Amino acid sequence: MIPLYVKYMSEITQDLPALRMWRPNVPIPAAELPSGYHIRPLNDNEGESWCLCLLNDMGVNEISQQLFMNKMLDDPSVPQGSILCVEDMNGMPVATATAQLKDGKTAQLHMVGAREDARGKGLGFAVCAAVLTKHYEDGFYECFLTTHDWRLPALKHYIKLGFIPILNHESVRSRWGKILKILDISSVGCVNEDLSFAENITADE
């Protein structure tokens, strides 16, 4: 069952713009995987496993190689080899994230998810860190992402990875105040849309 706070956040923000975050050129945190898990590029024929990592999120509503092709392999902003995954001890992908490159110049952390039975092990954090490392090795030292208020575990990972909110809408300050309270984070810096520093957002009382 979906936790009540997720339902609440999704209902009150469904008509508002998605949250945007930016990661400046800061060191990438170390990420350790549990024994038996490894990060590698996802193979083009592993679309069904990819769907299982993102099922019922971000438009992935079925387990289908064709859906994976439509959303990822046919997307010109997803370069060859940019879809990474964590594989388990059986070689099966159980978490994924993508090093998207928009217009050939803007690095994005894209399509992050973990299979339901593999959550809570830090796999999403590790594969996101691997995506940031890939972007860095390819010469892209800053990164953006788009997300939603109800993706609370992911938001906590993103803050730990060095992403900060962008004030892309008048509602963003109050939304982040609620998010920080739920995540038990006292405050976080944020930037304006031109990436100039704006202020520190504090958790709601």
C-alpha positions as CSV (number, residue, x, y, z in Angstrom):
1,M,0.0,0.0,0.0
2,I,1.3,3.5,-0.8
3,P,2.2,5.3,2.4
4,L,-0.2,8.0,3.3
5,Y,2.4,10.8,3.1
6,V,3.1,9.9,-0.5
7,K,-0.6,10.0,-1.4
8,Y,-0.9,13.3,0.3
9,M,2.1,14.9,-1.4
10,S,1.0,13.5,-4.8
11,E,-2.5,14.9,-4.4
12,I,-1.6,18.4,-3.3
13,T,1.2,18.9,-5.9
14,Q,-0.1,17.0,-8.9
15,D,-1.1,20.3,-10.7
16,L,2.2,22.1,-9.8
17,P,5.4,22.0,-11.9
18,A,7.9,19.3,-11.2
19,L,10.7,20.0,-8.8
20,R,14.1,20.9,-10.5
21,M,17.5,20.4,-8.9
22,W,21.0,21.3,-9.8
23,R,24.3,19.8,-8.8
24,P,27.3,22.1,-9.0
25,N,30.9,20.8,-9.6
26,V,31.5,19.3,-6.1
27,P,33.1,16.0,-5.2
28,I,30.9,12.9,-5.8
29,P,30.2,11.0,-2.6
30,A,31.6,7.5,-2.3
31,A,28.9,4.8,-2.6
32,E,29.4,1.2,-1.5
33,L,27.3,-1.7,-2.8
34,P,26.3,-4.8,-0.8
35,S,28.4,-7.9,-1.4
36,G,27.4,-9.6,-4.7
37,Y,26.1,-6.4,-6.4
38,H,27.8,-4.7,-9.3
39,I,27.3,-1.6,-11.5
40,R,27.4,-2.0,-15.3
41,P,25.8,-0.6,-18.4
42,L,22.3,-2.0,-19.1
43,N,22.2,-4.2,-22.2
44,D,19.8,-3.2,-25.0
45,N,17.9,-6.4,-24.7
46,E,17.2,-6.0,-20.9
47,G,14.2,-3.7,-21.4
48,E,11.8,-5.9,-19.3
49,S,14.3,-5.8,-16.3
50,W,14.5,-2.0,-16.7
51,C,10.7,-1.7,-16.6
52,L,10.6,-3.7,-13.4
53,C,12.9,-1.2,-11.8
54,L,10.6,1.7,-12.7
55,L,7.2,0.0,-12.8
56,N,4.2,2.3,-12.0
57,D,6.4,5.4,-12.1
58,M,7.4,7.9,-14.8
59,G,5.1,6.5,-17.4
60,V,6.3,2.9,-17.0
61,N,3.0,1.0,-16.7
62,E,3.9,-2.3,-18.2
63,I,6.8,-4.8,-18.5
64,S,7.7,-4.5,-22.1
65,Q,10.9,-4.4,-24.2
66,Q,8.9,-2.2,-26.7
67,L,8.2,0.4,-24.0
68,F,11.9,0.4,-23.1
69,M,12.8,1.0,-26.7
70,N,10.2,3.8,-27.1
71,K,11.2,5.6,-23.9
72,M,15.0,5.0,-23.9
73,L,16.7,3.5,-26.9
74,D,14.8,5.7,-29.4
75,D,15.5,8.9,-27.3
76,P,18.3,10.9,-28.9
77,S,19.1,12.4,-25.5
78,V,20.1,9.0,-24.2
79,P,23.5,8.1,-25.7
80,Q,24.6,4.6,-26.2
81,G,26.0,3.1,-23.0
82,S,24.4,5.8,-20.8
83,I,21.8,3.6,-19.1
84,L,23.5,2.1,-16.0
85,C,22.2,-0.6,-13.7
86,V,23.0,-2.5,-10.5
87,E,23.0,-6.2,-11.1
88,D,22.4,-8.7,-8.3
89,M,24.4,-11.9,-7.7
90,N,22.4,-13.6,-10.5
91,G,23.3,-10.9,-13.0
92,M,19.8,-9.4,-13.1
93,P,19.4,-5.6,-13.2
94,V,17.7,-4.5,-10.0
95,A,18.3,-0.7,-10.0
96,T,18.9,1.8,-12.8
97,A,19.7,5.4,-13.6
98,T,20.6,7.1,-16.8
99,A,23.3,9.7,-17.8
100,Q,21.0,11.7,-20.1
101,L,22.5,14.5,-22.2
102,K,20.0,17.1,-23.4
103,D,20.9,19.0,-26.6
104,G,24.3,17.5,-26.4
105,K,25.4,19.8,-23.6
106,T,23.2,19.5,-20.5
107,A,23.9,16.6,-18.2
108,Q,20.8,15.1,-16.5
109,L,20.2,12.4,-14.0
110,H,17.3,10.5,-15.6
111,M,14.9,7.6,-14.9
112,V,16.1,6.5,-11.5
113,G,14.5,3.4,-10.0
114,A,14.9,0.2,-8.1
115,R,13.0,-3.0,-8.2
116,E,10.6,-3.2,-5.3
117,D,12.2,-6.3,-3.8
118,A,15.6,-4.6,-3.9
119,R,14.9,-1.3,-2.2
120,G,16.4,-0.2,1.1
121,K,19.9,-1.4,0.2
122,G,21.4,1.8,-1.1
123,L,21.4,0.6,-4.7
124,G,19.7,3.7,-6.0
125,F,22.2,5.9,-4.4
126,A,25.1,3.9,-5.8
127,V,23.8,3.8,-9.4
128,C,23.1,7.6,-9.2
129,A,26.7,8.2,-8.1
130,A,27.9,6.1,-11.0
131,V,25.9,8.2,-13.4
132,L,27.4,11.4,-12.0
133,T,30.9,9.8,-12.3
134,K,30.1,8.9,-16.0
135,H,29.0,12.5,-16.7
136,Y,32.2,13.8,-15.0
137,E,34.4,11.4,-17.0
138,D,32.7,12.6,-20.2
139,G,33.5,16.3,-19.3
140,F,30.1,17.3,-17.8
141,Y,30.9,18.6,-14.2
142,E,27.4,19.9,-13.3
143,C,24.1,18.0,-13.5
144,F,20.4,18.6,-13.4
145,L,17.4,16.5,-12.6
146,T,13.6,16.7,-12.5
147,T,11.6,15.0,-9.8
148,H,8.4,15.1,-7.7
149,D,7.5,15.8,-4.1
150,W,6.3,12.3,-3.4
151,R,9.6,10.6,-4.4
152,L,10.9,11.1,-0.9
153,P,13.6,8.4,-0.7
154,A,15.0,9.6,-4.0
155,L,14.9,13.2,-2.8
156,K,17.0,12.3,0.3
157,H,19.5,10.5,-2.0
158,Y,19.7,13.6,-4.3
159,I,20.4,15.9,-1.4
160,K,23.1,13.6,-0.1
161,L,24.6,13.5,-3.7
162,G,24.9,17.3,-3.7
163,F,21.9,18.4,-5.6
164,I,20.1,21.5,-4.5
165,P,16.6,22.9,-5.3
166,I,16.0,25.4,-8.1
167,L,13.3,28.0,-7.4
168,N,11.5,27.3,-10.7
169,H,8.1,28.2,-9.3
170,E,6.6,30.3,-6.5
171,S,5.4,27.1,-4.7
172,V,8.9,25.6,-4.4
173,R,9.9,27.1,-1.1
174,S,6.9,25.9,0.8
175,R,7.0,22.5,-0.9
176,W,10.6,22.0,0.1
177,G,9.8,23.1,3.6
178,K,7.4,20.2,3.9
179,I,9.8,17.8,2.3
180,L,12.7,18.7,4.6
181,K,10.4,18.2,7.6
182,I,9.5,14.7,6.5
183,L,13.1,13.8,5.7
184,D,14.3,15.2,9.0
185,I,16.7,17.6,7.3
186,S,17.0,21.0,9.0
187,S,17.8,23.1,5.9
188,V,19.2,23.1,2.4
189,G,20.5,25.8,0.1
190,C,18.7,26.7,-3.1
191,V,19.4,28.7,-6.3
192,N,17.4,30.9,-8.6
193,E,16.7,29.7,-12.2
194,D,19.9,31.4,-13.3
195,L,21.7,29.2,-10.8
196,S,22.7,32.2,-8.5
197,F,22.4,31.4,-4.8
198,A,19.0,32.4,-3.4
199,E,18.7,31.4,0.2
200,N,18.6,28.5,2.7
201,I,15.2,26.8,2.9
202,T,14.4,25.5,6.3
203,A,12.2,22.6,7.3
204,D,8.7,23.5,8.4
205,E,8.1,23.8,12.2
